[in-house]
Amino acid sequence: MEFKKVQCVKGSYYIYLPKNWCRKFVVGEQKEISMRQLDDESLLILPRDRKVEAQKELHIEIKGNNSLEFIMNKILTAYIIGASRIIIEMEGKEKIPLDFQTQISMLTKGLLGFSIIEQDASHIEIRDLSQSNVIKATMKQMLSKVHLVFENILDVLQKPEDLVHQLQLLIAQDDIIDEYRYQIDRQTHLLLQNPSLSRQMEVSPVECLHFAQSARSLERIADHLGDIAKEIIKIFEKTHTIPKEVINLLQKSLNYYNAVMDHFYRSTATEMHSKLVDMNRIVHEIHESPPTIEEEEIYLHLDRILHHCADILEIRINSAVFRQLL
């Protein structure tokens, strides 16, 4: 980054623009530039004929042969890549089918920060009403939510009176965790498209990418927890009991996940590396345990959870080392 001295002459402030830039864009009779103060208080300077993009907008027209899944995927993609306004209309201004309206409304509720601000029979407008500087908070919420699902599974196993129903409710929590991952992906795209947001978000573009990588591992952990819950239901419906070794290994895996959470923001690379060694010990215990056929699937999922935890630690080690380079 280059620093310029600001000069004050008779109450006006001046800085010199880079000479090479001026030679390229301030030529002939063209002596003007366009300048805009952004929301994060930074200044954007462009050649006069270069338009400043005020808002990223996507218009989606539903054609007769478009499936609901196609339209939903298009909305989700627009959200992730950083669109701030999405307008959905039926081809020929026809009425949007009721099932499309219902599913679009449900999807929007899951897009953190987005809301339908205008809707009639043929038109839906979705807009970003959030701030783009909350990636650390979103990451913390996602870590906590996965922890809560993990902990709740163990709590349910201690009180099996309504085990099947309670586990089914926990399986449904996976959608909420997916929403956090979408939000982090979106925030990452916004920062990469607008580097000036880096100071506002208090995170570098590289660290933002590391958050996105960690979020994907967390999403996979949540998926495995859901699969474990399904396998436990199968075992319980057959035997009306839960093997103690399953509970024991679940608890050890949760303890390891908690250690990853604890080290996520405030540990050195050395401390996090020591936790990677602990992971190998727990994985060894899993493979030493002689499971029944019914338990084997659970143990495989626990193995993957521990490896995803290790992936998160490795990503955070990379972040810690990267900060030392700055």
Buried (B, 14 or more C-beta within 10 A) or exposed (E): EEEEEEEEEEEEEEEEEEEEEEEEBBEEEEEEBEEEEEEBEBEEEEBEEEEEEEEBBBEBEBEEEBEBEEBBEBBBEBBBBBBBBBBBBBEEEEEBEEEBBEBBEEBBEBBBBBEBEEBEEBBBBBBBEBEBBBBBEBBBBBBEBBBBBBBBBEEBBEEBEEBBEBBEEBBEBBEBBBBBBBBBBBBBBBBBEBEBBBEBBEBBBBBBBBBBBBBBBBBBBBBBBBBBBBBBBEBBEEEEEBBEBBBEBBBBBBEBBBBBBEBBEEBEBEBBBEBEEBBEEBBEBBEEBEBEEBBEBBBBBBBBBBBBBBBBBBBBBBBBEEEEEE
